[in-house]
Every structure is written in C-alpha cells, then in structure tokens.
Amino acid sequence: MPQEYQLPDRVYKYPFELIMLAYERRFPTCSMIPAFLGSETIHEYKSKDGAVHVIERRCKIDVEAPYLLKKVCGADHVFFIQKNSLNLRNRTLNIVATNETFSSRVKIKEECAYKPHPDNEEWTIFTQRATLNIISFFGIEAQVEKLGIKAYHKNIKKGKEIIIYYVNELESEGVVTAPRWSQPDNIDSDSDSDDSFASADDDTRMDDLTRAEFLDLPYCLGVSTNDYKLDSDYITTHLGELNPMEECSIIQLAKRMKQTFDKIPDERVLLRFLRARNFDIEKTREMLIKSMAWRKQYNIDAHLDIWTPPPIIEKYLPGAWHRSDKDGRPVYILRLGHLDIKGMLRAVGEDALLRYALYICEQGIQKTNATAQISSWTLLIDLEGLNLRHLWAPARIAMRRFTEVMEQNYPETLGVVLIVQAPRLFPLAWTLVKSFINENTRRKCLVYGGNDYLEDDGIHSYIHREDIPDFLGGPSPCNIECNGLVPREDYTRSTEEVLAKEAGLQSLYKNCTIKKGEIHEVQVEADVDGVITWDFDCVLGELQFTVSQRIFAQPQCNSSLAGLVEMAGITYSTTPNTSQIQSPTDSYTDNIVEESTVCSYLEGDSVQGSFYVSKPGTYILSWGNVTPAASICSKSTFLYSIETIEPKDYAGSVSSLTSSFSNLSSAGSSWNTSSVASWNSMVSR
C-alpha cells in the first residue's frame, strides 16, 4: 500500500527571488547533503522573456543501507530525475522528483513548491509531500520501506537549514535583495507561443514535456486549496519541537478526519491521540472517532458549564489545582491518603465521582490550552494516611473504570505523576491497581517514600521550591481541606447497593449468615512470600474474626502449589476462644497467626486487612457469631471477599517499584517481598 507523507508548510521570511538565488546554489553538488553525490542537466528550457525556466536534472544519491542489502540490490547508489519549473512572472517554483533506479519495483515521488506567502508577499512559503510505493523488492519490501522512511525523515529537516545557510552566504557577499522579474521592452508577454517553443535548440528542448506541463506546473502538488495545511512555525510555537514523522502524522490524521467530519479537534488533541497509539494513523483515527462520539453523547464540551460538583465532593474530596511545575504544566494535587473513598461511593456514587474526574480533566485541558506548547499537566498524589480502606474492592473497580475513561478520552494529558509519602503498604496497593494502568502512564510515575521528596533529587526537580505546598513543608499555601470521613447520615446507598451496581463485585463478594455458636471459615493454601487480603462488612449482629495457620497431625503435601488457592467456605457449630483450636478428631491444630488477635466487630463495621505469608501452609480465615444473648436477632450476616496475591506477582510488583521508578526514598528502598506487615487489619467504617 502506498505510503504518503505531507510535511507542514515552511515559511522563509525572505522574498521569493532571494530564496531562488539561495536554492540554485545547491547544484550541482551540496556539501551539506553528503548523500547527494552530484547532478547533471539532461534537459533545459528558457523562455525568451526570461520568465520561465524549466530544467530536468539526473541526481546521484548515495544509498545509506547495510552492506548486505546493497549486495542484494546490486547498487551502491541510486538515480533520481528532478524536474524544476520556475515561473518568475507568477513567482513560483514547482519541483517533481521520481526515482529512476528500481522504478519497476519501487515508486518514489516527491512534490514541492515555493511561492509567496499568501499573507505577506515579502515572505516565501514552501510545501512538500511524497509517496512511497514498494511493488516488489527481492522479498525484503518491509526492510526497504523502513530504510526509505528513515532516510526521508533524516533529510527533511536539512532542507530549511540549507536554504537559510545559502541566504546567509549571500548576505555575507552583500546580496540582501533580488529584483523581481519584469517584462523586457523588446519582447511581448505573449511571444512565448508554441511555435517559439518548438523552435528551441534541440539540446535545450524538453521533448518529453508539453507546454502545459512546464508552464502550468501547479499540478505538482496535486492538492486542492481546501486541503488541510499546517505551518511549521505554528507547530514550533504551539506544539514544540517535533520530528518530521510526528509533523507528517498530524497532517495525515487531520486529512483523514476531514474526509468524514467538517469540524475536527485541534492539533494538540491530534498529537496527544497519536502519541497514545504510537503514531499509527488508522488506530489513532479509530480511537479519536470513538472519543468524539463519547463527548457528543455525554455533552462533555459543555461539562464545565452545566455540571456542578455535589457539596459532599467539594467538602470531602481533598484535591485542588496548585500553580505550575518547572515546565509550565499546571499541577493538580490529590491528597489520596485523606480521601474517604468508601464514604464517597456510599454518599454520592460512582457516577458522580466519574463526573468529577471528567470535570478536573476538562479544567486541565482549559488550563493547558491557555499556554503555548503545553498539552499536559502534573499530578501530585500525597499518600500520607494511606491504609487498607483505600483498597476496598468497589473503590478499585471504580478506579479501573475512571482509568479506562481517562485513557480512552484524555490520552497523554499526564506529563508526570509525583507520588509522595508512600507508606510501607504501597507495594501491596500498587500490586492491586497496576494491572489497569497502562505502561505509558506507569513510566511517568515517580514514587517517594518518607521525606525523600524534600531531597535535592526529590520533587524540587519538577516543582520550584517556592511552589512546594505547605503541607509538604514548602512555603506555598495550599487551600486543600481534609475534612475526614463522610458522615454516615450523608450515605444514600448501602454496601449491598454499591456492590449490586457491578456484576463483577457481586461474584467477588459472598453473603453469609451464621447463627449463634456457629463459625464460617475459609481455607487458603499459601506459598511463602504470598499475600492474603480480606474485606468484609458486618451487616447484622456482631462478629469475631480470626486468622490462623492450620497444623495437621499428618504432613500435608503442598509441593505442587504454585501460589495461593482459596478453598470453599464452610460453616460449623463450635466457638473458638483460645489461640489453639483442637479438632474433634485431633487431626489438626489451628494456631492464631503471630501479631494477630481475636477481633470483634459491630454492625456497620467494614474491615480490610492483609497477611504476608512467611511460612507456607494452610491458613484459615474464620468468622464467629458473638451477638450478645440479649440481642433481639440471634443471627449475624456479613459480606466478605478474599483475594490472594501470588508470590511471583507480589515480588514482581515490588521489583518494578525498586527498578522502574527513578526516585525512591529510604522507605522505598526497603520495599521488599516482606514489606507488608505480617498482620494488618483495620475498620474503615
């Protein structure tokens, strides 16, 4: 399939005639283009009035390719035919270059034009495009295409540099202007008839060109005036320095989109989506069309005007915009460790939180659009206070949904993610959430544990010291209120209603009711260095929760276990009240794990916990009904979920933290496979 490349228009702030003097100095050879070995004129025509000059050259180009490829091709260099048509009356130069070597196997065509800038006739604008079509090439078509693209991109940037170099050379010689063409007094403007062309000398006549071809050569670019145009100066000013491939991709994508849509997103948006799809035009187009449909469906363009955050979010979500980083990107601060995510979900619901996330993203777009060359922002996440309640399964499901929406519709809007005051719990948290954060975003994360964010290589590398917020020890006041837990009276939905929203959560959580004196237990087989996590809500009555290791009288064979396997829960009638529970058959003993205690929980409590496995074997998580005898209801009802992290996954996650992130504190450097406390359980509500 032919590959097409169209480059942004280049603008030279010099008159057309001076640019033409500089252009001619490139021939017959150019020292600034080592691959250009020389050229010879094979046809030339000049009109009698001097207005038209058509010249055809045969150019010799060195092949920048591996030796073996040259041997396969049987050529050390290739020849191109370049046809130039200069019309001084119209002030245009049109150029067409095609390959002569291997022309039956490869079709290469480059089309360029110089002409006065439409907004300033004292400036010159240059347009350029090329096509590459490999028909057949000794079975190595893909390699040849890559080499061709690489060589083309390598030499594109040199073009403008060369013209400017020769303009400066002319100026050093005292040539700072060139006169425009004017009609000679002794020659009529219409004297260049077909007859006069036909009478030209044989050695200067272009027998293979008709008069229309060289006098009417604006066909060269073959594009309509309505085609998408992009100025290289605009790119530099608004998008920053891009390589030729990136510039070309923006134009290609815009042209493809304009085939379907009258109005398309601006170049900043196109560039962000291209980067998210590694500059694959078709994949980017598909992603962008879906995002445009999503924005239209939910009226996102008007989101900042028509949606107001609920008072609960404004009061209890500790986040705000705070100045800019050293690159000029706006900074958003989220004090995640102080966020009551479970209370938020039960008070306003997942949809409202997603709306708020979109609200922040739209604010970020608005802020970046106000500054040239800025298309992303910085996210600073403070993890002081992070604990197991933040790992509540519905919260992780909500985060997964938020992340998917952000990555699909706001790609490449995060410049860098600064994670500060990461606690020892962070490796476990990272293991649970990293699977739904794409690799590009993970590479942007910088993690600082303890107070290392204040060191010389800390966040000062990204944020000016005077802009460090006061809660991190800096001088800049930061108006982010941390108002604690969302009051229960503001809840609008129960835990069951939150779980019912997602089918995945319904299958993840189990509902269990036990009578007085009964125990419900779950057996888990664990290898060393794995992690067991639990999450349960006491819906009715009172519960006693215990984690113990089961020691069998006869050794059990666990050698085939590759990780952690949750067994089915069972309920039986006996009430453990000591650290050792002897079975009726004396076949095993349950030893309560070190550092844990028998914990009692009341109706309404939500508990999250984890256990790092230092000894392989069988572990029992058990719930007992300890509802007081005076209670009207003798049953206890609870929802529970148990997740297991295999040793290889947890170890791999910790390893990625200590190797992939460029900044880690002393606390971070101590993260290892045992960094999660042996026992960690807490009540979040």
JOPE-V454881 format. One record per backbone hydrogen bond with DSSP energy under -0.5 kcal/mol. NH is the residue of the N-H (numbers start at 1). CO is the residue of the C=O. Records with the same first field share a line. If there is no record, write none. Layout:
NH: CO / CO
This chain:
3: 132
5: 130
7: 128
9: 230
10: 126
12: 10 / 124
13: 11
14: 12
19: 15
20: 16
21: 17
22: 18
23: 19
24: 20
25: 21 / 22
26: 23
27: 24
30: 36
33: 30
36: 33
37: 35 / 60
38: 60
40: 58
42: 56
43: 56
45: 54
47: 52
50: 47
53: 86
54: 45
55: 84
56: 43
57: 82
58: 40
59: 57 / 80
60: 38
61: 59 / 78
62: 35
63: 76
64: 62
65: 63
70: 66
71: 67
72: 68
73: 69
74: 70
75: 70
78: 61
80: 59
81: 98
82: 57 / 80
83: 81 / 96
84: 55 / 82
85: 94
86: 53 / 84
87: 85 / 92
88: 51 / 86
91: 87
92: 87
93: 114
94: 85
95: 112
96: 83
97: 110
98: 81
99: 108
100: 79
101: 79
103: 100
105: 102
106: 102
107: 133
108: 106
109: 131
110: 97
111: 129
112: 95
113: 127
114: 93
115: 125
116: 91
117: 120 / 123
120: 117
123: 120
124: 12
125: 115
126: 10
127: 113
128: 7
129: 111
130: 5
131: 109
132: 3
133: 107
135: 105 / 133
136: 105
140: 137
144: 140
145: 141
146: 142
147: 143
148: 144
149: 145
150: 146
151: 147
152: 148
153: 149
154: 150
155: 151
156: 152
157: 153
159: 155 / 156
160: 156
161: 157
162: 158
163: 159
164: 160
165: 161
166: 162
167: 163
168: 164
169: 165
170: 166
171: 167
172: 168
173: 169 / 170
174: 171
175: 170
176: 174
187: 184
191: 188
193: 191
197: 193
198: 194
199: 195
200: 197
204: 201
205: 201
207: 205
209: 206
214: 210
215: 211
216: 212
219: 216
220: 217
221: 218
222: 218
227: 224
232: 9
235: 231
236: 232
237: 233
238: 234
239: 235
240: 235
242: 240
247: 243
248: 244
249: 245
250: 246
251: 247
252: 248
253: 249
254: 250
255: 251
256: 252
257: 253
258: 254
259: 255 / 256
260: 257
261: 257
270: 266
271: 267
272: 268
273: 269
274: 270
275: 271
276: 272
277: 273 / 274
278: 275
279: 274
280: 277
281: 279
284: 280
285: 281
286: 282
287: 283
288: 284
289: 285
290: 286
291: 287
292: 288
293: 289
294: 290
295: 291
296: 292
297: 293
298: 294
299: 296
300: 295
302: 299
303: 300
305: 302
306: 302
307: 303
313: 310
314: 310
315: 311
316: 312
317: 313
318: 316
319: 317
320: 333
322: 331
325: 329
326: 462
328: 325
331: 323
332: 378
333: 320
334: 380
335: 318
336: 334
337: 382
338: 335
339: 336
340: 338
341: 339
344: 340
345: 341
346: 342
347: 343
348: 344
349: 344
353: 349
354: 350
355: 351
356: 352
357: 353
358: 354
359: 355
360: 356
361: 357
362: 358
363: 359
364: 360
365: 361
366: 362
367: 363
368: 364
369: 365
370: 366 / 367
371: 368
373: 238
374: 371
375: 373
377: 413
378: 330
379: 416
380: 332 / 378
381: 379 / 418
382: 334 / 380
383: 381 / 420
386: 383
390: 387
391: 388
392: 389
395: 392
396: 392
397: 393
398: 394
399: 395
400: 396
401: 397
402: 398
403: 399
404: 400
405: 401
406: 402
407: 403
408: 404
409: 405
410: 406
413: 410
415: 377 / 413
416: 377
417: 444
418: 379 / 416
419: 417 / 446
420: 381 / 418
422: 448
426: 423
428: 425
429: 425
430: 426
431: 427
432: 428
433: 429
434: 430
436: 433
437: 434
438: 436
442: 438
443: 439
444: 440 / 441
445: 442
446: 417
447: 663
448: 419
450: 422
452: 449
454: 451
455: 452
458: 455
459: 453
460: 453 / 455
461: 458
462: 459
463: 459
467: 464
468: 465
470: 476
472: 469
473: 470
474: 469
475: 465
476: 468
477: 475
480: 478
481: 479
483: 481
490: 487
491: 488
492: 346
493: 346
498: 494
499: 495
500: 496
501: 497 / 498
502: 499
506: 502
507: 503
508: 504
509: 505
510: 640
512: 638
514: 636
517: 625
518: 515
519: 572
520: 623
521: 519 / 570
522: 621
524: 619
525: 565
526: 617
529: 613
530: 527
531: 645
532: 611
533: 643
534: 609
535: 641
536: 607
537: 639
538: 605
539: 537 / 637
540: 637
543: 601
544: 624
545: 599
546: 622
548: 620
549: 591
550: 618
551: 549 / 589
552: 550
553: 587
554: 587
558: 556
561: 558
565: 525
567: 523
570: 521
572: 519
574: 517 / 572
576: 574
581: 590
582: 580
583: 588
586: 583
589: 551
590: 581
591: 549 / 589
592: 579 / 590
593: 547
596: 593
599: 545 / 597
601: 543
604: 538
605: 602
607: 536
608: 682
609: 534
610: 680
611: 532
612: 677 / 678
613: 530
614: 612
617: 526
618: 550
619: 524
620: 548
621: 522
622: 546 / 620
623: 520
624: 544
625: 518
626: 542 / 624
631: 628
636: 514
637: 540
638: 512
639: 537
640: 510
641: 535
643: 533
645: 531
646: 644
650: 646
651: 647
652: 648
653: 649
654: 650
655: 651
656: 652
657: 653
658: 654
659: 655
660: 656
661: 656 / 657
669: 665
670: 666 / 667
671: 668
675: 672
680: 610
682: 608
684: 606 / 682
685: 606
